[in-house]
Amino acid sequence: MNSTLITALGLMLVLEGLLPLLLPQAWRETFKRMVALKDGQLRSVGLLSVVGGLVLIWLSR
């Protein structure tokens, strides 16, 4: 695997782990709200995340 991809995956895990590590109650409440969303709303959140990530990758090059 490309070392850049491994680094990116590691950074993603670090960033995703910060909120439950530092603010577990806020993370739990946010997760509960996400579970309550309808499928279309969750897809919108996912789409925004993908587009935001692609924009950040594009801007970094």
N, C-alpha and C positions, 0 to 999 in steps of 0.2 A: 504494500500500500504506500502511496505517496506520503512523505513525511508532513507535507503541508496539510493534507486531509486529516491525518492523525492529530496534528496540532489543533486544527479547527474543531474536530470532534471533542478533544480534551477541553478546549476552551468553552465549548457549548455545555459540557457537563459541569464545569466549574460554575458558569453563570447560572445554570438551571438549579444548582445546588445551593446557591447563596441565600435565596429567599427562605426556603425551609430551614436552613441552618440558623439564620439571623432572626427571622420573624415567623416562627412556625404557626402562630395563631392567624396572622394575616394571610399566610399561604393557604391555610386550611379553609378560611372563609372565601378566598378567591376561588379555590378549587370547588367548593360547594356551589358557588355561583356559576361556574363553568359547567358543572354537571347539570344544572337546572336549565341551561340554554337549549333551544331547539336545534335540530340538526343543521338547518340552514344558517343559523347564527354561528354555530361552531365552525361551519365551513367558511364563513366570512372571516372569522378570526384566523383560521388557518391560512386562508388566501392572503390576508394582510401580512401575516408573519412571513410567508414565502416571498411576497413581493418586497417587503421591507428588507429581508435578508439579501435578496438579489440586488436591490439598489445599493446596499452597503458593500457588497462584493464588487459591483460595478464601479462605485466611487473609490474603492481602495486600489484599483488598477490604474 
